[in-house]
Amino acid sequence: PNFQYILCVFSSVRSILTYVLIEKSLNIQKKILKIVKISKNEKIKK
C-alpha cells in the first residue's frame, strides 16, 4: 500500500510539473511572437 501511495503522489506531482512547464513555455512563445510582430512593424515603419 505504501509503495502504491508513493507512486500516486509521484505521478500527480509529475503531471503538475508538466502542466506548469507547458504553461510557461506557451507564455514565452507568445511573448516571443509579440516581440517579433513589433520588430516587423518597426522595420515596415522605417
Short mmCIF file of the C-alpha atoms (twelve columns), coordinates in Angstrom:
data_MODEL
# 
_entry.id   MODEL 
# 
loop_
_atom_site.group_PDB 
_atom_site.id 
_atom_site.type_symbol 
_atom_site.label_atom_id 
_atom_site.label_alt_id 
_atom_site.label_comp_id 
_atom_site.label_asym_id 
_atom_site.label_seq_id 
_atom_site.Cartn_x 
_atom_site.Cartn_y 
_atom_site.Cartn_z 
_atom_site.pdbx_PDB_model_num 
ATOM 1  C CA . PRO A 1  0.000  0.000  0.000   1 
ATOM 2  C CA . ASN A 2  2.807  2.386  0.881   1 
ATOM 3  C CA . PHE A 3  4.529  1.925  -2.452  1 
ATOM 4  C CA . GLN A 4  1.249  2.470  -4.274  1 
ATOM 5  C CA . TYR A 5  0.749  5.743  -2.423  1 
ATOM 6  C CA . ILE A 6  4.251  6.939  -3.295  1 
ATOM 7  C CA . LEU A 7  3.645  6.131  -6.948  1 
ATOM 8  C CA . CYS A 8  0.373  8.043  -6.906  1 
ATOM 9  C CA . VAL A 9  1.963  11.109 -5.342  1 
ATOM 10 C CA . PHE A 10 4.874  10.965 -7.752  1 
ATOM 11 C CA . SER A 11 2.641  10.772 -10.821 1 
ATOM 12 C CA . SER A 12 0.445  13.645 -9.643  1 
ATOM 13 C CA . VAL A 13 3.456  15.828 -8.893  1 
ATOM 14 C CA . ARG A 14 4.903  14.999 -12.294 1 
ATOM 15 C CA . SER A 15 1.680  15.899 -14.070 1 
ATOM 16 C CA . ILE A 16 1.520  19.220 -12.200 1 
ATOM 17 C CA . LEU A 17 5.120  19.994 -13.143 1 
ATOM 18 C CA . THR A 18 4.457  19.092 -16.755 1 
ATOM 19 C CA . TYR A 19 1.422  21.350 -16.811 1 
ATOM 20 C CA . VAL A 20 3.382  24.256 -15.321 1 
ATOM 21 C CA . LEU A 21 6.214  23.785 -17.802 1 
ATOM 22 C CA . ILE A 22 3.801  23.722 -20.725 1 
ATOM 23 C CA . GLU A 23 2.063  26.852 -19.470 1 
ATOM 24 C CA . LYS A 24 5.376  28.699 -19.069 1 
ATOM 25 C CA . SER A 25 6.673  27.660 -22.468 1 
ATOM 26 C CA . LEU A 26 3.397  28.771 -24.079 1 
ATOM 27 C CA . ASN A 27 3.660  32.158 -22.377 1 
ATOM 28 C CA . ILE A 28 7.263  32.509 -23.518 1 
ATOM 29 C CA . GLN A 29 6.256  31.652 -27.091 1 
ATOM 30 C CA . LYS A 30 3.509  34.280 -27.001 1 
ATOM 31 C CA . LYS A 31 5.963  36.907 -25.752 1 
ATOM 32 C CA . ILE A 32 8.433  35.996 -28.480 1 
ATOM 33 C CA . LEU A 33 5.702  36.230 -31.102 1 
ATOM 34 C CA . LYS A 34 4.707  39.668 -29.811 1 
ATOM 35 C CA . ILE A 35 8.320  40.845 -29.945 1 
ATOM 36 C CA . VAL A 36 8.693  39.502 -33.485 1 
ATOM 37 C CA . LYS A 37 5.498  41.252 -34.594 1 
ATOM 38 C CA . ILE A 38 6.633  44.519 -33.018 1 
ATOM 39 C CA . SER A 39 10.052 44.319 -34.660 1 
ATOM 40 C CA . LYS A 40 8.458  43.594 -38.063 1 
ATOM 41 C CA . ASN A 41 6.186  46.609 -37.657 1 
ATOM 42 C CA . GLU A 42 9.190  48.758 -36.742 1 
ATOM 43 C CA . LYS A 43 11.026 47.657 -39.875 1 
ATOM 44 C CA . ILE A 44 7.994  48.468 -42.038 1 
ATOM 45 C CA . LYS A 45 7.747  51.947 -40.484 1 
ATOM 46 C CA . LYS A 46 11.381 52.658 -41.304 1 
# 
